[in-house]
Amino acid sequence: MSNVHELSFLKEKIQELKDLGVYRKLPILESASEAEVILNGKRVINLSSNNYLGFANHPRLKKAAIEAVEKYGVGSGAVRTIIGNMDLHEEMERLLAEFKREEAVMTFQSGFNCNAGTIQAITEKGDVIISDELNHASIIDGARLSRADKTVYKHSDMNHLEAVLKECRAKYRNILIITDGVFSMDGDIAPLPDIVELAEKYSAMTYVDDAHGSGVLGESGRGTVDHFHLHGRVDFSIGTLSKAIGVIGGYVAGSETMREWLSHRGRPLLFSTSLPPAAVGSIIEAVKLLMSTTEYTDRLWDNARFFKEKISRLGFNIGNSETPITPVIIGDEAKTMEFSRRLFENGVFVSGIVFPTVPKGLGRVRCMVTAGHTKEQLERAVEVFKLVGEEMRIL
Ligand SMILES: *Cc1c(COP(=O)(O)O)cnc(C)c1O
């Protein structure tokens, strides 16, 4: 008998990963998350962060974080329902609600936590969750924590969604339709106006996870709901504070009733310590910045268009992206990883993404263009794509 504490059952699984060629070490970043970084000891152009607006190392956000630390300390000391709900948290939520043009906002410690806590709190046995097949892992996990039944519709397929709604309507009390606002692997936008119309037709609730739409789409980054002018028609609008906003955290925007209920039954809020003051202070500053200027989102979109145009003109397949997320689809899994490795050798970091994160045969490097890149950096990156693409006979 082997000793269970040697974790040989895990060692075997790790060996399987190595045999499959998908074993990897965590890359080590030795600088702030910016357009150019030091990664694993090498200076490279960074095309892989979600720091869309360059806020993660913005001087005004850093100053706000330091000021919050000086007044409130480094930790909030408790969960929000006991004594971890500072006036700073309340100010952040009021400001976010104003920014999102919704009645109220409830924040969580991360976008992941927000889905884990919210979906189970708003559904129960006798309800059904209808989810897009390409929804994010945190939605899948969040739905698993709910006692409602679950079913999936084909990616952005409205005929299929309607068929599922028809079948479910008589069988269940509440129906919750969940979709990503922007799909993280392909950069396509959910057909939200059609989803909302179907939801209204079948009296279903809508839940949009706008992690990649927050700070990117809509007026000054107000998100996918704002982009489609659907205010008041989406019940739960989820955003993350960890991507474009540059800090950490997640939130639900919607009605005052939603906020009241989550303050009683949002489990991560009841059982996990609230966001630290530094994070909250810098989030407030980020939202104020976005409310005062569209400069950051304008630059993001300008850079995204510039890069996408140049990459597709070279002959790369960038799929159906409608946002700054730019997948460069290589296909074969091993070839994708090799492509990513050679880009890195030539000074560009773009993470390779392969099965099971994306379907087999659709391996890609996913380029994330940000407002922080200069045109010169993007041009240099495009040159490297051309070089490696030709070297590997992809172009
Ligand atoms: C990144 C992401 C999350 C998780 O957000 P964090 O704040 O990083 O925890 C949730 N949903 C979607 C769709 C995401 O892309």
The ligand as an SDF file (V2000), in Angstrom:
LIG
                    3D

 15 15  0  0  0  0  0  0  0  0999 V2000
  -12.6730   36.8940  -15.8420 C   0  0  0  0  0  0  0  0  0  0  0  0
  -14.0860   36.5340  -15.7550 C   0  0  0  0  0  0  0  0  0  0  0  0
  -14.6980   36.3410  -14.5130 C   0  0  0  0  0  0  0  0  0  0  0  0
  -13.9160   36.3690  -13.2390 C   0  0  0  0  0  0  0  0  0  0  0  0
  -13.6120   37.6730  -12.8440 O   0  0  0  0  0  0  0  0  0  0  0  0
  -12.5110   37.9080  -11.7020 P   0  0  0  0  0  0  0  0  0  0  0  0
  -12.8340   39.2660  -11.2110 O   0  0  0  0  0  0  0  0  0  0  0  0
  -11.1870   37.7980  -12.3560 O   0  0  0  0  0  0  0  0  0  0  0  0
  -12.7260   36.8630  -10.6670 O   0  0  0  0  0  0  0  0  0  0  0  0
  -16.0500   36.0870  -14.4720 C   0  0  0  0  0  0  0  0  0  0  0  0
  -16.7770   35.9990  -15.6140 N   0  0  0  0  0  0  0  0  0  0  0  0
  -16.2230   36.1600  -16.8320 C   0  0  0  0  0  0  0  0  0  0  0  0
  -17.0750   36.0760  -18.0540 C   0  0  0  0  0  0  0  0  0  0  0  0
  -14.8530   36.4350  -16.9480 C   0  0  0  0  0  0  0  0  0  0  0  0
  -14.3120   36.5960  -18.1440 O   0  0  0  0  0  0  0  0  0  0  0  0
  1  2  1  0
  2  3  1  0
  2 14  2  0
  3  4  1  0
  3 10  2  0
  4  5  1  0
  5  6  1  0
  6  7  2  0
  6  8  1  0
  6  9  1  0
 10 11  1  0
 11 12  2  0
 12 13  1  0
 12 14  1  0
 14 15  1  0
M  END
$$$$
